[in-house]
Amino acid sequence: MTRYTIRALWAAFAVLLAIPLATPASAQATRTWVSGVGDDVNPCSRTAPCRTFAGSISKTAAGGEINCLDPASFGTVTITKSIKLLCDNVDATIIASGTNGITIAAGASDNVVISGINIDGINTGTNGVRINSAANVHLRNMTIRGFRGATSYGVTFTPTTATTSLVIDNVTLVKNGVGNGSGGILVQPGNNVAAKVAINNLRASDIAGTAVRFDTTGFTGVTVKATLTNSVFTDSASAIFAKVPTGNVVDAVISKNVISGGQNGIVAQDVGASLYASGNLISQNSAFGVRSVSGGAMVSLGDNEVINNGNNGAFTATVGKQ
């Protein structure tokens, strides 16, 4: 090999080194952005944001997060992986006409956080947030309104994953439901599912159905451990209702809530329902303050105020604090 040939090879090699390596078109970022003036053909970066959640989620890596840059409506979205939608202090919205606002159909080990997004069904939406599967879902700092279909809820928690949890914190539900079988929050896990539910600082108003409903009818092997604390319920057909036939168990601690101005306060129906109440004010409900139906357990810790209801009702047992 002559020295001229060697020089030519080195020159060619230098040219190759100078060519930047291409980035795969399908690469996903761990953090993306949406904007009212964005475009879904963009890479969803801060300087070139996408327009919708649906456009951004396909460009966001599992475990990543999507942020909102400015006030806008960002469209309905289906979530199938671990992700965070974080839009606090931006006035981000989803308008869900005739459909679900957010559908969560993630994997059995996936974690989903939704924060600072207001969802409006404009009286035709199906569900504000429908949760079909995930390991953990956290909803916080949200308002969900206007889901008025015959089976519509602000939040529908119907997981099929074997173990799953739902946390709701600082959420307002208003003008959801049209009657029995619809309302604010439905907790209805599938067969043999063990679920945990923590609801804190919920405000439920103008719910034409049940504000928080636990219902295992038609399923078996369901176990739900729940807490409902520091919340306000007004103007609901029932504020808290647990219907739990034999073969399922719902144990719920209901503490430090104001339940007023509806038809029924707290109702436990069927032998699988066990509700434990402490420090609640239950007043001005037109039908019952508390009610046990068909063997449901309503246990008081002796410090509830149940006054001025159409019928105050009675707890099935009272236990002392330790």
Buried (B, 14 or more C-beta within 10 A) or exposed (E): EEEEEEEEEEEEEEEEEEEEEEEEEEEBBEBBBBBBEBEBEBBBEEEEBBBBBBBBBEBBBEEBBBBBBBEBBBBBBBBBBBBBBBBBEBBBBBBBBEBBBBBBBBBEEBBBBBBBBBBBBEBBBBBBBBBBBBBBBBBBBBBBBBBBBEBBBBBBBBBBBEBBBBBBBBBBBBBBBBEBBBBBBBBBBBEEBBBBBBBBBBBBBBBBBBBBBBBBEEBEBBBBBBBBBBBBBBBBBBBBBBBBBEEBBBBBBBBBBBBBBBBBBBBBBBBBBBBBBBBBBBBBBEBBBBBBBEBBBBBBBEBBEBEEBEEBBBBBEBEEEE
